Amino acid sequence: MKRLLNILFLLFSSASFADEVQSLSDAMLLVRNNCGGISDSLNDIKKMAGVGTAISAVGTAVAGGATAVGIAKTATDSDLASINQKIAELEAAVANPESLPEIDLENLEQELRFYVKSNPINIETVDDGLDSLRQEQQMLDEKSKKMGDARTGLMATATATNIASAAISGTNRIDTDFSARITSCLAAIDVLSAAKIQNALNGNATDTEISQADKIIAACNKYAITAVEKINNRALGATVSSGVGAATGLAGTITSGVANTDATREDADKSKSLNTASNVLAGVTTAASLTATVFNATQIAAAKRIIEVAEQCEEALK
């Protein structure tokens, strides 16, 4: 129905199109005017979709790195918590030597064999073991803090890339004028098809003209099977996904930063809770960035398909 209305518009606009189109050459000229140059309109969309894909791919990689660092930090924090517990037990034993007999020395020796070389354990060897444990505690604490800073930095980068991706995807769309050009092109093809039949029946067209008309119709009519709306749908999907990635990335950046402050690190339960939340947010950001990458990539494919049709159509019009 829409194409019929456009045909009628073309037929009756200006000074009565039906009177103007008396030959195939006139009908082919109409197609040239309505179908020519369409490929140029899509090159920028294809180019920007490529830029968006690259940016969101970086966001995916960076957010994935933040997730990996966060998981490694969790393992380091677990080792640190174990060391902290052993230090607390040994410090209590040193402060109260009478409690040594009440400690499971056999089990303690097994756990601290690397730090306490003598057997049996006594107050002196326990004190020596504490020095080694404190050195490892400091090392693990510094490692954990560096990992926390790295995760925060990666999350901040992922947030920035998702914001950039959302900005590109949000504007990288086909406007109504372009869609109207495709509709007008298809309407002109319908007019050419009708003119070909009419002129062939009237004997007013040569075999060469009919062959040329068939070539144009076959090439340009492929617009009818291209889903122009897919480009905008993919752009919308990429914009939404990047927006989610930006929001979770920002939340993850803030949470990771708070989790890695000295005040938070002193509260083991709070630190563990915030680190877990940071890792979850990093994972969500990774997934959102990956989804945006897929949408951008499929937008390229959709634009490429229409460009191929446009180039074939324009080649037939030469």
C-alpha positions in Angstrom: 0.0 0.0 0.0 2.8 2.4 0.9 4.6 1.7 -2.4 1.4 2.2 -4.3 0.8 5.6 -2.7 4.4 6.6 -3.6 3.8 5.4 -7.2 0.6 7.5 -7.4 2.5 10.5 -5.9 5.2 10.1 -8.6 2.6 9.7 -11.3 0.5 12.7 -10.5 3.0 15.2 -9.0 4.2 18.2 -10.9 2.9 18.3 -14.5 1.3 14.9 -14.6 4.1 12.3 -14.6 2.0 10.0 -16.8 2.2 12.5 -19.6 6.0 13.0 -19.1 7.0 9.3 -19.2 6.5 8.3 -22.8 9.6 6.1 -23.2 11.8 3.8 -21.3 14.6 6.3 -21.3 12.4 8.7 -19.3 11.5 6.0 -16.8 15.1 5.1 -16.4 16.0 8.8 -15.9 13.4 8.8 -13.1 15.2 5.9 -11.5 18.5 7.6 -11.8 17.2 10.7 -10.1 15.7 8.7 -7.2 18.2 5.8 -6.8 21.5 7.4 -7.6 24.0 8.4 -4.8 22.4 6.4 -2.0 25.6 4.5 -1.2 27.4 7.7 -0.3 24.8 8.3 2.5 25.7 5.0 4.2 29.5 5.2 4.1 29.6 7.5 7.2 27.2 5.2 9.1 29.4 2.2 8.3 32.5 4.0 9.3 31.1 5.2 12.6 29.7 1.8 13.4 33.3 0.5 12.9 34.6 3.1 15.3 31.8 2.2 17.8 32.7 -1.5 17.5 36.4 -0.8 18.2 35.6 1.4 21.2 33.1 -1.0 22.7 35.5 -3.9 22.1 38.1 -2.0 24.1 35.5 -1.5 26.8 34.8 -5.3 26.8 38.5 -6.1 27.2 39.1 -3.5 29.9 36.1 -4.5 31.9 37.1 -8.1 31.5 40.5 -7.2 32.8 38.9 -5.5 35.8 36.9 -8.6 36.5 40.0 -10.8 36.3 42.0 -8.5 38.6 39.1 -8.4 41.0 38.9 -12.2 41.2 42.7 -12.4 41.7 42.4 -9.7 44.5 39.7 -11.8 46.2 42.1 -14.7 46.3 44.9 -12.5 47.7 42.6 -11.0 50.3 41.7 -14.6 51.3 45.3 -15.4 51.8 45.8 -12.2 53.7 42.9 -12.9 56.0 44.4 -16.3 56.8 47.8 -14.7 57.6 46.0 -12.0 59.8 44.3 -14.8 61.8 47.6 -16.6 62.4 49.3 -13.4 63.4 46.5 -12.7 65.8 46.7 -16.1 67.4 50.5 -15.9 67.7 50.4 -12.4 69.1 48.0 -13.6 71.7 50.3 -16.5 72.6 53.3 -14.1 72.9 51.3 -11.8 75.1 50.2 -14.6 77.3 52.8 -17.4 77.3 50.7 -19.5 79.7 48.2 -20.0 76.9 50.7 -21.9 74.8 49.9 -25.3 76.3 46.3 -24.7 75.5 47.0 -24.1 71.8 46.9 -27.0 69.4 50.7 -26.9 68.9 50.8 -29.8 66.5 48.3 -28.2 64.2 49.9 -24.8 64.6 53.3 -26.2 63.8 51.9 -27.8 60.7 50.5 -24.5 59.5 53.5 -22.5 60.4 56.2 -25.0 59.5 57.5 -22.5 56.9 57.9 -19.8 59.5 58.8 -21.8 62.6 61.7 -24.1 62.1 62.2 -25.6 65.5 60.2 -28.4 67.3 58.6 -28.2 69.7 57.1 -24.6 69.3 58.0 -22.3 72.2 57.6 -18.6 72.9 60.9 -17.8 71.2 60.2 -19.7 68.0 56.7 -18.3 67.9 58.1 -14.8 68.1 60.5 -15.5 65.3 57.6 -16.9 63.2 55.7 -13.7 63.7 58.4 -11.7 62.0 58.2 -13.8 58.9 54.4 -13.7 59.0 54.3 -9.9 59.3 56.6 -9.6 56.3 54.3 -11.7 54.2 51.3 -9.8 55.6 52.8 -6.6 54.4 53.6 -8.0 51.0 50.1 -9.4 50.5 48.5 -6.1 51.8 50.5 -4.1 49.2 49.6 -6.6 46.5 46.0 -6.4 47.4 46.0 -2.6 47.4 47.7 -2.4 44.0 45.2 -4.8 42.6 42.4 -2.7 44.0 43.8 0.4 42.4 44.2 -1.4 39.1 40.6 -2.6 39.1 39.4 0.9 39.9 41.4 2.3 37.0 40.2 -0.4 34.6 36.6 0.2 35.6 37.0 3.9 35.0 38.4 3.2 31.5 35.6 0.8 30.8 33.1 3.5 31.9 34.7 6.1 29.6 34.6 3.7 26.6 31.0 2.8 27.2 30.0 6.5 27.4 31.9 7.1 24.1 30.2 4.1 22.5 26.8 5.2 23.6 27.4 8.7 22.2 28.4 7.3 18.8 25.6 4.7 18.6 23.0 7.2 19.6 23.7 9.4 16.6 24.7 6.8 14.1 21.3 6.2 12.6 19.5 6.5 9.3 17.3 9.6 9.2 13.8 9.8 7.7 15.1 11.5 4.6 17.2 8.4 3.8 14.3 6.1 4.4 12.2 8.3 2.1 14.9 8.0 -0.6 14.7 4.2 -0.5 10.9 4.4 -0.7 11.1 6.8 -3.7 13.7 4.6 -5.4 11.4 1.6 -5.1 8.5 3.6 -6.3 10.5 4.7 -9.4 11.4 1.0 -10.0 7.7 0.2 -10.0 7.1 2.9 -12.6 10.0 1.6 -14.7 8.5 -1.9 -14.6 5.2 -0.6 -15.8 6.8 1.5 -18.5 8.8 -1.4 -19.7 5.7 -3.5 -20.2 3.7 -0.7 -21.8 6.5 0.2 -24.2 7.2 -3.4 -25.1 3.6 -4.0 -25.9 3.4 -0.8 -28.0 6.6 -1.6 -29.8 8.1 1.7 -28.7 11.2 0.1 -27.0 14.2 -1.6 -28.5 15.6 -4.9 -27.2 18.6 -3.0 -25.9 16.4 -0.6 -23.9 14.3 -3.5 -22.5 17.5 -5.4 -21.5 18.8 -2.2 -19.8 15.5 -1.8 -18.0 15.6 -5.4 -16.8 19.1 -4.9 -15.5 18.2 -1.8 -13.5 15.0 -3.4 -12.1 16.9 -6.5 -11.0 19.6 -4.6 -9.3 17.7 -1.7 -7.7 14.6 -3.7 -6.7 16.9 -5.5 -4.1 16.2 -2.6 -1.9 12.8 -4.2 -1.2 14.5 -7.1 0.6 17.0 -5.0 2.6 15.9 -4.2 6.1 16.8 -0.6 6.4 15.3 -0.4 9.9 17.9 -2.9 11.1 20.5 -0.2 11.1 18.6 1.9 13.5 17.5 -1.1 15.6 21.2 -2.1 16.0 22.1 1.4 16.9 19.4 1.5 19.6 20.6 -1.8 21.0 24.2 -0.6 21.1 23.2 2.6 22.7 21.2 0.9 25.4 23.9 -1.7 26.1 26.6 0.9 26.2 24.5 3.0 28.6 24.1 0.0 30.9 27.9 -0.6 30.7 28.5 3.1 31.5 26.2 3.0 34.5 27.5 -0.2 36.0 31.1 0.8 35.1 30.6 4.1 37.0 29.1 2.3 40.0 31.9 -0.3 39.9 34.5 2.4 39.8 33.1 4.2 42.8 32.6 0.9 44.7 36.0 -0.3 43.9 37.6 3.0 45.0 35.7 2.9 48.4 36.6 -0.8 48.9 40.3 0.0 48.5 40.5 2.9 51.0 42.5 2.3 54.2 39.4 2.8 56.3 37.5 0.1 54.5 40.4 -2.3 54.4 40.6 -2.2 58.1 37.0 -3.6 58.3 37.4 -7.1 56.9 33.6 -7.7 56.5 32.9 -4.4 54.8 36.0 -4.8 52.6 34.9 -8.3 51.5 31.4 -7.1 50.7 32.5 -4.1 48.7 35.0 -6.1 46.8 32.4 -8.7 45.9 30.1 -6.0 44.7 32.9 -4.5 42.6 33.6 -7.8 40.9 29.9 -8.3 40.1 29.6 -4.8 38.6 32.8 -5.4 36.6 31.2 -8.6 35.2 28.0 -6.8 34.3 30.0 -4.1 32.6 31.9 -6.7 30.6 28.7 -8.3 29.4 27.1 -5.0 28.5 30.2 -3.9 26.6 30.3 -7.2 24.7 26.6 -6.9 23.8 27.2 -3.3 22.5 30.1 -4.7 20.4 27.9 -7.3 18.8 25.2 -4.7 18.1 27.8 -2.4 16.5 29.2 -5.2 14.4 25.8 -6.3 13.1 25.0 -2.7 12.3 28.1 -2.7 10.1 26.8 -5.9 8.4 23.4 -4.3 7.8 24.9 -1.1 6.4 27.3 -3.1 4.3 24.4 -5.1 2.8 22.5 -1.9 1.8 25.7 -0.4 0.4 26.2 -3.5 -1.7 22.7 -3.1 -3.1 23.3 0.6 -3.7 26.5 0.0 -5.5 24.9 -2.7 -7.7 22.0 -0.4 -8.4 24.2 2.5 -9.3 26.4 0.4 -11.5 23.3 -0.8 -13.4 22.3 2.9 -13.9 25.5 3.8 -15.7 
